[in-house]
Amino acid sequence: MRIVFAGAGFTALEAAPLVKKVLPDSTVTLIAKHEHRQLAFPSELLNNHVEPLDIQQHCKQRGIECIVGTITSIDREQRIIHIGETQLGYDYLVLDMGSEPANMPQAAIPCNNRHNMLELKHHVIGQVIKAKEDSSAMYKTFVVAGTSVQSVETMAELRRFVNRLAEKHLFFPEEFTFILVTQRQHLNGRLRKILEQQQVEIYDEIAKRYIPGSLYLEDRTIETQTLVWGEHRPNTLLDGLGLVMNTACEVDKHLRTSDHKVFAAGGCATATRELTITALNRDDALILAHNLVASVTSRRMKAFKPGRSYTVSTADGKALLWTPLFSLHSGLSRSIREHYSKKHAKRIQKA
């Protein structure tokens, strides 16, 4: 029995060891594109220094086979994954291949991996230094487009980071402007209120065009040299699998796709309108591992029932399966804990 995790997202790294522990005689394989974890929380890179996880060492310590390489195609009928010239068969497959920027202007900075976040950090430092020599608003205006977990979290951490730089370079924090452009996507009302209290301007418009210095929205133009792009779509490799609906792998309440040998999670999966996904806990990894084992052993599956701390949905009513651990690292969850009651804060910390 071979169970393959395609991709090294947060869910895969969390669920694979759980599956191996319950099914020790099975071969659990994780395919990672890089030797170190590329996904990173904005708080890890903008306001703290966190070394990237060594994926191979992580897998070795837990008895998981790790293959470092790029998945070029997946043959679902033959149940074969192509990794360059290598072929790998599977009995069960978990897709956690993440997302990629969608419709991103050429000069924008994406926020979907470690390299991009470091690029953003150095760019922002440069903008603050330029602002000392040039009082133009474009150097003091920071814009994030999109309402994904990563983009909203990036805005929260970007604001903290810029305020720290402002103090260092003798600016008043009020001199800087922070704008979230929603791209006309749904933004959780709770998050909207928190961001507004943090003096983040929110425009429910679509970014039409961007050249460094000017961002053209539907009804206005913003002078800025910093546009962080947080609008994503699932990995394009998934398009040919026959599982894709509305540009993502649609899953049921058990996190299974239409092919019950294939599960999906993370930024490459969506759920129906009735199944709303949370980003402040590890439930998707735990439930996915349980249901994968249940599928192998013919036991009863569990329905994924996330908490109400945080939801992310797209304009068409789908909910992206963003994953997990935000309660452990993020500045956004820190803001939520400060904003809500102690009882609510305790529930987030336990997530």
C-alpha positions as CSV (number, residue, x, y, z in Angstrom):
1,M,0.0,0.0,0.0
2,R,1.5,3.3,-1.1
3,I,0.0,6.6,0.0
4,V,1.4,9.6,-1.7
5,F,1.3,13.3,-0.6
6,A,1.8,15.4,-3.7
7,G,3.2,18.7,-2.4
8,A,4.7,19.8,0.9
9,G,2.1,22.2,2.1
10,F,1.2,22.7,5.8
11,T,-1.5,20.0,5.6
12,A,0.7,17.4,4.0
13,L,3.5,17.9,6.5
14,E,1.1,17.6,9.3
15,A,-1.1,14.7,8.0
16,A,1.6,12.4,6.5
17,P,3.2,11.5,9.9
18,L,-0.2,10.9,11.4
19,V,-1.1,8.4,8.6
20,K,2.3,6.7,8.9
21,K,1.8,6.3,12.7
22,V,-1.5,4.6,12.3
23,L,-0.5,2.6,9.2
24,P,3.1,1.6,9.9
25,D,3.2,-1.1,7.3
26,S,2.2,1.2,4.5
27,T,4.6,3.2,2.4
28,V,3.9,6.9,2.9
29,T,5.7,9.1,0.4
30,L,5.8,12.9,0.3
31,I,6.9,14.7,-2.9
32,A,8.4,18.1,-2.3
33,K,9.6,20.5,-5.0
34,H,12.3,21.9,-2.7
35,E,14.5,20.6,0.1
36,H,13.2,23.3,2.5
37,R,9.7,24.5,3.2
38,Q,9.0,27.4,0.8
39,L,5.6,28.4,2.3
40,A,6.1,31.0,5.0
41,F,3.9,33.1,7.2
42,P,4.5,36.8,6.8
43,S,5.2,37.0,10.5
44,E,8.1,34.5,10.1
45,L,9.9,36.7,7.7
46,L,8.8,40.3,8.1
47,N,8.9,40.6,11.9
48,N,10.9,37.5,13.0
49,H,13.6,35.3,11.7
50,V,12.6,31.7,11.4
51,E,14.8,29.1,9.7
52,P,12.9,27.1,6.9
53,L,12.0,23.6,7.8
54,D,14.3,20.9,6.3
55,I,11.6,18.7,4.7
56,Q,13.9,15.7,4.1
57,Q,15.0,15.6,7.8
58,H,11.4,16.1,8.9
59,C,10.3,13.1,6.9
60,K,13.2,10.9,7.8
61,Q,12.5,11.4,11.5
62,R,9.0,10.2,11.0
63,G,9.6,7.2,8.8
64,I,8.2,8.9,5.6
65,E,9.8,8.5,2.2
66,C,10.7,11.9,0.8
67,I,11.2,12.6,-2.9
68,V,12.6,16.0,-3.9
69,G,11.5,16.9,-7.5
70,T,9.0,18.6,-9.7
71,I,5.8,16.8,-10.5
72,T,5.3,17.1,-14.3
73,S,2.0,15.2,-14.6
74,I,-0.4,12.9,-12.8
75,D,-2.1,10.0,-14.6
76,R,-5.2,9.4,-12.5
77,E,-6.4,6.4,-14.6
78,Q,-3.1,4.5,-14.2
79,R,-2.5,6.0,-10.7
80,I,1.0,7.1,-11.7
81,I,2.8,10.3,-10.8
82,H,5.5,11.6,-13.2
83,I,8.4,13.3,-11.4
84,G,10.6,14.3,-14.3
85,E,11.6,11.0,-15.9
86,T,10.7,9.0,-12.7
87,Q,7.3,7.3,-12.4
88,L,5.7,6.6,-9.0
89,G,2.6,4.6,-8.5
90,Y,0.1,5.2,-5.7
91,D,-3.0,3.6,-4.1
92,Y,-4.2,6.8,-2.4
93,L,-3.2,10.3,-3.3
94,V,-3.4,13.6,-1.3
95,L,-3.1,16.8,-3.3
96,D,-1.6,19.7,-1.4
97,M,0.2,21.5,-4.2
98,G,-0.7,25.0,-3.2
99,S,-1.6,27.9,-5.4
100,E,0.0,30.4,-7.7
101,P,-0.6,34.1,-8.4
102,A,-3.6,34.8,-10.7
103,N,-3.8,37.7,-13.1
104,M,-0.8,39.4,-11.4
105,P,0.6,42.6,-13.0
106,Q,4.3,42.2,-14.0
107,A,5.7,44.6,-11.4
108,A,3.7,43.4,-8.4
109,I,5.2,41.2,-5.7
110,P,3.4,37.9,-4.9
111,C,3.1,36.7,-1.4
112,N,2.9,32.9,-1.8
113,N,6.3,31.7,-0.8
114,R,9.4,32.4,1.2
115,H,11.4,33.9,-1.6
116,N,8.6,36.4,-2.4
117,M,8.3,37.5,1.2
118,L,12.0,38.1,1.5
119,E,11.8,40.1,-1.7
120,L,9.0,42.2,-0.2
121,K,10.9,42.7,3.0
122,H,14.0,44.2,1.2
123,H,11.7,46.2,-1.1
124,V,9.8,47.8,1.8
125,I,13.1,48.7,3.6
126,G,14.2,50.4,0.4
127,Q,11.0,52.3,0.1
128,V,11.2,53.7,3.7
129,I,14.8,54.8,3.0
130,K,13.7,56.5,-0.2
131,A,11.0,58.3,1.7
132,K,13.6,60.1,3.8
133,E,14.9,61.7,0.6
134,D,11.7,62.1,-1.3
135,S,8.4,63.0,0.4
136,S,6.3,61.7,-2.5
137,A,3.3,59.6,-1.4
138,M,4.2,56.7,-3.6
139,Y,7.0,55.7,-1.2
140,K,4.8,55.8,1.8
141,T,1.8,53.9,0.4
142,F,1.6,50.2,0.6
143,V,-1.1,48.2,-1.2
144,V,-2.2,44.6,-0.9
145,A,-4.6,43.2,-3.5
146,G,-6.8,40.2,-2.7
147,T,-8.6,38.7,0.4
148,S,-6.9,35.4,0.8
149,V,-5.6,34.4,4.2
150,Q,-2.0,35.1,3.0
151,S,-2.9,38.6,1.6
152,V,-4.8,39.7,4.7
153,E,-2.1,38.3,7.0
154,T,0.5,40.1,4.9
155,M,-1.2,43.4,5.3
156,A,-1.4,43.0,9.1
157,E,2.3,42.1,9.3
158,L,3.4,44.6,6.7
159,R,1.8,47.4,8.8
160,R,3.7,46.2,11.9
161,F,7.0,46.0,10.0
162,V,6.6,49.4,8.4
163,N,5.8,51.0,11.8
164,R,9.0,49.5,13.2
165,L,11.0,50.9,10.3
166,A,9.3,54.3,10.8
167,E,10.4,54.5,14.4
168,K,13.9,53.6,13.4
169,H,14.1,56.2,10.7
170,L,12.3,58.9,12.7
171,F,9.0,58.9,10.9
172,F,5.6,59.2,12.4
173,P,3.6,56.0,11.7
174,E,0.7,58.2,10.6
175,E,2.7,59.3,7.6
176,F,2.3,55.9,6.0
177,T,-0.8,54.6,4.2
178,F,-2.0,51.0,4.0
179,I,-4.6,49.9,1.5
180,L,-6.3,46.6,0.9
181,V,-7.9,46.2,-2.5
182,T,-10.4,43.4,-2.3
183,Q,-10.7,42.6,-6.0
184,R,-14.4,42.5,-5.3
185,Q,-13.9,39.3,-3.4
186,H,-15.7,38.6,-0.1
187,L,-13.9,39.9,3.0
188,N,-15.0,38.4,6.4
189,G,-16.8,41.2,8.3
190,R,-14.8,40.4,11.4
191,L,-11.5,40.9,9.6
192,R,-12.7,44.1,7.9
193,K,-13.5,45.6,11.3
194,I,-10.1,44.7,12.7
195,L,-8.2,46.0,9.6
196,E,-10.2,49.3,9.7
197,Q,-9.3,49.7,13.4
198,Q,-5.7,49.3,12.4
199,Q,-6.1,52.3,10.0
200,V,-6.1,50.1,6.9
201,E,-8.1,51.6,4.1
202,I,-10.3,49.0,2.3
203,Y,-11.4,49.5,-1.3
204,D,-14.0,47.1,-2.8
205,E,-12.6,47.6,-6.3
206,I,-10.6,45.7,-8.9
207,A,-7.0,46.6,-9.8
208,K,-7.2,47.3,-13.5
209,R,-3.6,48.2,-14.3
210,Y,-0.3,48.8,-12.4
211,I,3.0,50.4,-13.4
212,P,5.4,51.3,-10.6
213,G,4.2,54.5,-9.2
214,S,0.5,54.2,-10.2
215,L,-2.1,51.6,-9.5
216,Y,-5.3,52.1,-11.5
217,L,-8.5,50.9,-9.9
218,E,-12.0,51.2,-11.2
219,D,-12.8,54.6,-9.6
220,R,-9.4,56.0,-8.6
221,T,-5.7,56.0,-9.0
222,I,-3.3,55.3,-6.2
223,E,0.3,56.5,-6.1
224,T,2.4,53.7,-4.9
225,Q,5.6,51.8,-5.6
226,T,4.5,48.8,-3.6
227,L,1.8,46.4,-4.8
228,V,1.6,43.0,-3.0
229,W,-0.5,40.5,-5.0
230,G,-2.6,38.1,-2.9
231,E,-5.1,36.9,-5.6
232,H,-4.3,33.2,-6.2
233,R,-5.5,30.2,-8.2
234,P,-4.8,26.6,-7.6
235,N,-1.7,25.0,-9.2
236,T,-2.2,24.8,-12.9
237,L,-0.9,21.2,-13.0
238,L,-4.3,20.2,-11.5
239,D,-6.2,21.4,-14.5
240,G,-5.9,18.1,-16.5
241,L,-7.0,15.8,-13.7
242,G,-10.7,15.9,-14.3
243,L,-11.2,16.9,-10.7
244,V,-11.2,20.6,-11.2
245,M,-14.3,22.7,-10.9
246,N,-14.1,26.5,-10.7
247,T,-10.3,26.2,-11.1
248,A,-9.8,24.0,-8.0
249,C,-10.3,20.4,-6.8
250,E,-13.7,20.4,-5.2
251,V,-14.0,18.2,-2.1
252,D,-16.8,16.9,-0.1
253,K,-17.2,17.1,3.7
254,H,-14.6,14.3,4.1
255,L,-12.1,16.3,2.0
256,R,-12.3,13.7,-0.8
257,T,-12.5,14.7,-4.5
258,S,-14.9,13.1,-7.0
259,D,-12.3,10.3,-7.2
260,H,-12.5,8.7,-3.7
261,K,-8.9,7.6,-4.0
262,V,-7.8,11.2,-4.2
263,F,-8.0,13.7,-1.3
264,A,-7.2,17.4,-1.6
265,A,-6.4,20.3,0.9
266,G,-4.6,23.6,1.0
267,G,-4.7,26.3,-1.6
268,C,-5.4,23.7,-4.4
269,A,-8.8,22.7,-3.0
270,T,-12.2,24.2,-2.6
271,A,-15.4,23.2,-0.8
272,T,-19.0,23.7,-1.5
273,R,-21.0,26.7,-0.1
274,E,-22.3,24.5,2.7
275,L,-18.8,23.6,3.9
276,T,-17.0,26.7,5.2
277,I,-13.3,26.4,5.9
278,T,-11.4,27.8,8.9
279,A,-7.8,28.9,8.8
280,L,-7.1,29.1,12.5
281,N,-6.8,25.4,13.3
282,R,-5.3,22.1,12.3
283,D,-8.6,20.4,11.8
284,D,-8.2,19.8,8.1
285,A,-4.9,17.9,8.6
286,L,-6.3,15.8,11.4
287,I,-9.6,15.1,9.6
288,L,-7.8,14.3,6.3
289,A,-5.5,11.9,8.1
290,H,-8.4,10.2,9.8
291,N,-10.5,9.9,6.7
292,L,-7.5,8.6,4.6
293,V,-6.9,5.9,7.2
294,A,-10.7,5.2,7.4
295,S,-10.8,4.8,3.6
296,V,-7.9,2.3,3.7
297,T,-9.4,0.3,6.6
298,S,-13.1,0.6,5.6
299,R,-14.0,2.5,8.7
300,R,-16.3,5.4,9.3
301,M,-15.2,8.8,8.1
302,K,-15.5,12.1,10.0
303,A,-17.1,15.2,8.5
304,F,-14.9,18.3,8.5
305,K,-16.6,20.8,10.8
306,P,-14.3,23.8,11.3
307,G,-14.7,26.4,14.0
308,R,-16.0,29.9,13.4
309,S,-12.9,31.9,14.2
310,Y,-12.0,32.7,10.7
311,T,-13.5,32.0,7.2
312,V,-12.3,32.7,3.7
313,S,-14.7,32.5,0.8
314,T,-14.5,33.5,-2.9
315,A,-17.0,35.5,-4.8
316,D,-18.7,32.4,-6.3
317,G,-19.5,31.0,-2.9
318,K,-16.6,28.5,-2.9
319,A,-14.3,28.4,0.2
320,L,-10.6,27.9,-0.3
321,L,-9.0,25.3,2.0
322,W,-6.3,27.5,3.5
323,T,-4.3,25.7,6.1
324,P,-3.4,25.7,9.3
325,L,-1.4,27.0,12.3
326,F,-2.3,30.6,12.0
327,S,-3.1,30.8,15.6
328,L,0.5,29.9,16.5
329,H,2.3,32.4,14.4
330,S,0.3,35.2,12.9
331,G,0.0,38.8,13.8
332,L,-3.5,38.7,12.5
333,S,-4.6,36.1,15.2
334,R,-2.7,38.3,17.7
335,S,-5.0,41.2,16.7
336,I,-8.0,39.0,17.0
337,R,-7.0,38.0,20.5
338,E,-6.6,41.7,21.4
339,H,-9.9,42.6,19.9
340,Y,-12.2,39.9,21.3
341,S,-13.0,38.6,24.7
342,K,-10.8,36.4,26.7
343,K,-13.1,33.5,26.2
344,H,-12.9,33.9,22.4
345,A,-9.1,34.3,22.6
346,K,-8.7,31.0,24.5
347,R,-10.7,29.2,21.9
348,I,-8.3,30.5,19.2
349,Q,-5.3,29.6,21.1
350,K,-6.5,26.0,21.5
351,A,-7.2,25.7,17.7
